[in-house]
Every structure is written in structure tokens, then in C-alpha cells.
Amino acid sequence: VTAHFTDGIKLESIDRVIFATGYTASYPFLVPDPVTANNRVAGFYQHIFRITDPSLALVGQVRAALSFRVYEYQAVAVARYFSGRAKELPSQAEQDRWEFERLKYKGNGVAFHEIKPDFREYFEALLDIAGEGAGLPPFEDKWADEAFEILKAKDEYWSRLKRGQDRAKL
């Protein structure tokens, strides 16, 4: 198998591609531990900034969020915030209210961190935090369509592979 990248690089003779998902959150070095019994990371505004101490930020804690693109937007928002070039975060009370409303909307489990179907709203929130001049394009609906095509192709691949294994058992 050969992997083709958008920059023209090719990696040949690849034996396996592993889709690694479904991790359990773990931040044992944070006291108190923000991970709830339901695997939700509590107390982080927009899934990024610790509400009680925004000098601590997480990137990548979201799910069903157009992964690497959203990680880039989160990282830019964090970098600009730490460099003083981002918009001020809302008050702690407003951040707490965001978390409370999110709990009502998505629940107290891992779905709390699921961005789907609200891609546009989340990307706009990240752009708002990053502020003017962040250099990130506005969200485009086609991004979700493209991501779902990739997931569909992955599912079809695994189905073909499974069918082949089932035939081998006959």
C-alpha cells in the first residue's frame, strides 16, 4: 500500500494504517482531576481553557469535530491567547454558564465534547477567541462533507476486509 499526501510526498510499502479512536481521558497530573466518572473533562471553557485558571489549555479534547482542522483552530486560539493577541475570554461566570448550558445540551458524558452537528458554531467561536488577524479561513460546510466521505471510505474498507476474513473462514 502507498500513502499519498497532499504535498506530493508518497510513503510506500505501508503494512498497516491504524485508526486509533475511543481513548479514555486521563490527566493524573492535574489536581483536582478534571475527568469525571463519565469520561468528561470538566471545567474547561470551549473544551480548551481551564475556567479557574486559563493559563492551562487543552487542545484536542473534542470529538466528532473534523479532527485535525479543529485542532489547528484550537492551537491558534491558544497561541494567540497566550501571546496577548486574542480576544479576552469571557468572565468566569460566563464560562461557567457556557459549561452549564453545554451540560444541558449534550449531557455529562463524552458526548459533552462532541461538536457534531454544530461545526460552524464551534469554528466561529474559535475564530472569535483567536481574534482579528489569526489567518484562519472561516468555516466552510464542505469541510464536514469531505470528512464524512473519508469516514465512509474507512467504513467501506473495514467492511471489505471483514467480508474477506469471513470468506476465509468458510
Buried (B, 14 or more C-beta within 10 A) or exposed (E): EEEEEEEEEEEEEEEEEEEEEEEEBEEEEBEEEBBBEEBBBBBBBBBBBBBEEBEBBBBBBBBBBBBEBBBBBBBBBBBBBEEEEBBEBBEEEEBBEBBEEBEEEBEBEBBBBBBBEBBBEBBBBBBEBBBEEBEBEEBEEEBBEEBEEEEEEEEEEEEEEEEEEEEEEE
